[in-house]
Amino acid sequence: MHKWWKRLRFIIHVRRFLPFLFEFFVSHEVPRRKKLFSVGLLLLYIALPLDLIPDWLALFGLIDDLAVFLFILQQIMKMAPISLKEKYNL
């Protein structure tokens, strides 16, 4: 149950990650390969039109897109240096 609550909280507060993402990509603490990997994940997500649930199913079709986007954000958070995580309480 704790895991689901943590995921729900992450979804609700996703907009607060914008400053974190900006600093992740401009920080000298983050190695270039991690930045390139993150950009690659985002581009792959945008470029591939594959969906588990078709988008024409309205709300249900957006759920898989949201899940992939949140997965990418979580991976970026895991790659961030500890100092950056502490700064944004992640």
N, C-alpha and C positions, 0 to 999 in steps of 0.2 A: 504494500500500500504506500509505503514511503517513496518508493521509486516513481509511482504514478503521480504523487503529489509534486515531486521534484520536477517532473516533465511538464506538468500543468503550469507550475510557477514559471518555468523557462519560457513557455509559449506566451504567457501573459506579459512577461517583461522583455520580450524580444527587441523592442525599440530601444531599450537602454544599451543594447549591444552595438549600436551604431558608432558611438565614440570609441568603444573598445576595438571594433573592427578597423576603424581609421588608424588608431594608434598601432594596432598589430601590423598593418601594412607599411607604416612609415618608420617604425621602430628599428633601430640598429641592433637591438638585442635579438630580434627574430632572424634566423638564418634565411638567406635568399631562397634556398630549396623549399623551405616550409611555406614561404609566400607563394612561390610558383606552384607548389602542390595545391594550395588553397584556391588559387585562381583557376588552376586546371579543373578542380572539382566543380567550381561554380560554372565554368564554361561548359563542362560536360553536362551538367544539369540543364543548362539553357539549350545546348545544341541537340541533345537527344530528345526526340518527341515521344519516348516510350512512357506509357502510363500503366500502372497496375489497374487503376480504375479510370475509364474514359472521362474526359472533362465535360462531356455533354450530360453527365449525370448530376449536374449542378453542384451542390455542396459536397456530395460524396466524391466527385471527381477532383475536387481541390484538396481533399484530405491527403492523398498520396503525394501531391506536390508539396504540401506543407511538411509532411514527414521527411521528405528528402532534403528540403531546405533546412529544417531543424537538425537533421543528421550532419549536414555540412557545417553548420554553426558549432555544433558540439565538437566536431573534429578540429576546427580552428581553435576552439577554447582549449582543447587538450594539448595542442602544439604551442600554445602561448607560453612565454617564460613566466616563472612564478611571480616575479615582480609586477608584471602586467595583470596577472590574475588577482593579486592582492590589492592592487590599485582600484580595480573595479569590483571587488568582493565576489569573485567567481569561484 
